[in-house]
Amino acid sequence: MLVGCGNSYEVTPGSTSRLQESLTIKGSDTMVILAQRWAEGFMAANPSVAVQVSGGGSGTGIAALINGTTELANSSRPIKDRERAHVKTTRGVEVVEHKVAIDAIAVYVSDDNPVKTIDLATLKKVFRGKIKNWKELGGPDMPIVLYSRENNSGTYAYFKEVVLDDEDFAAEAQTLPGTAAVIHAVARDRRGIGYGGIAFGEGVHTLEIADGEGPAYAPTLENATQGLYPLARFLFIYTAGEAGGPAQQYLEYVLSEAGQSVVEGVGYFPLPPEAETPDLPSNPD
């Protein structure tokens, strides 16, 4: 049974089962629906474990890992060196990183917007506020409205690093608490443009993106896993030290064939065979 309020959820076994153990998972809003589905599948095989999943952003999950209030931290960005150091200082162990899926940061516009492609340099100018009208992108004569994520989001951090070269977003960019909120806003605003995980997307279409003067690629499984789509990234789970007990069992489930089929069912991309793992861009500290 899934019990939730806001973006916090607890997956519990049936009322006739006796709970013996619990597992807490916090972090990325991008991953929260995926984590709920993983928790449900894990619970089906491990009915004596209660799993609580909550979002709040990658930074929130890593902070919880540092202070010891979560066993597993979901993150849509790589952990930073200073965060690793904080875990070592506070918990007395090294952080262990687990790659669990591949996502492609999609750039969304309304279905009513005719623009189909963009390159990274132009995308930077848009979100820096240097390009302000869609006619400069081959679209209609109307102002561009920017929708962004909140600054504790791993998606925000990734986009800022990879697209904006770590420069600031335009002051007029509207920040929203989750990719689903960005999608909802863009779908209702013909002038809008926003970004977020590929798992979301009703009422909008994604732009094909070119890196430099090369061809533009759509955020598809093939393009992401081959390293062709320039905004593909890994999704991570972090632990303080090696996982044990229910946390270890959960990670084994996530990386199993059953767990990876959940990834595809939610709309993200399962991990390819290790020999075919792409070299995806990441954020330096």
Residue, then its C-alpha position, 0 to 999 in steps of 0.5 A: m500500500l502507498v501512503g503519501c502527502g505532498n512529495s513524501y510517500e510511505v510504501t507499506p505491506g498489507s495490514t496483516s504483515r508484521l513490520q520488522e525493518s524500515l528504509t528511508i529514501k530522500g532526495s531528487d524530485t526528478m527521481v521521486i516517482l521512479a523511487q516510489r515504483w521501485a519501492e512498490g516492487f521491492m515491497a512486493a518481494n520484501p513485505s516485512v520492510a516499510v519504505q519511506v520515499s520523499g523528494g525535496g531535491s538532490g541537495t536535500g537528499i545529500a544533506a540528509l545523508i550527511n546528517g544521518t536522517t536517510e539511508l539512501a540519497n537519490s540524486s540527479r547530479p553527481i555528489k560534490d567533493r565538499e559533500r563527500a568530505h562532509v559525509k566523511t567528517t560527519r559519518g566517519v565513512e566514505v560515500v559510495e556512488h551507485k549509478v541506477a538509470i539514465d535520464a535526458i534533460a529535455v528542453y520543452v516548449s508548448d505544442d503550439n510552438p513551431v520551433k523544433t531545434i536549438d543548439l547549446a550556445t543559443l539555449k544558453k543565450v535564451f536562459r541567460g536572457k540574451i535572446k528574448n523573442w521567439k522570432e530570433l529562433g525562427g518562431p512567431d513574434m512573441p516574448i520568451v518566458l523562461y521556466s526553471r527549477e529551484n536552486n536545490s535541484g540537481t536538474y537546476a545544477y546540471f543545467k546551470e553547469v552544462v548549458l550556462d557554463d555555470e553563469d547565472f540564469a536570467a533574473e526573469a526566469q520563473t523557478l518552480p518546485g519540480t519538473a512536473a510544475v515546469i511542464h504544466a506551466v509550459a503546456r499552458d503558455r505558448r511563449g514558454i520554454g523550460y527544462g526537466g527530466i524526460a519522464f515528464g511531458e504532456g502538452v509539450h514537445t521536446l526540442e532536438i539539441a545540437d552541440g556546436e555545429g553538429p546535428a541536432y538529436a532528440p532525447t531518445l534512449e538510443n541517443a542518450t545511451q550512445g552519448l549523442y544527446p548532449l544533455a544526457r546524464f546518470l541518475f544516482i543513489y548515494t550511501a554513507g559507506e557500503a549499504g547493508g540490510p534492507a538498503q543493500q537488498y533495495l539496491e540489488y533490486v534496483l539494479s536487477e532486471a526487474g528494477q531496470s524494467v521499472v526504469e523504462g516503464v516510468g519513462y527513463f532509460p535503463l542502464p546499458p551493459e557495463a561495456e557499453t556505458p556512455d561517457l556522460p557529462s557531469n558537474p565538477d564541484 
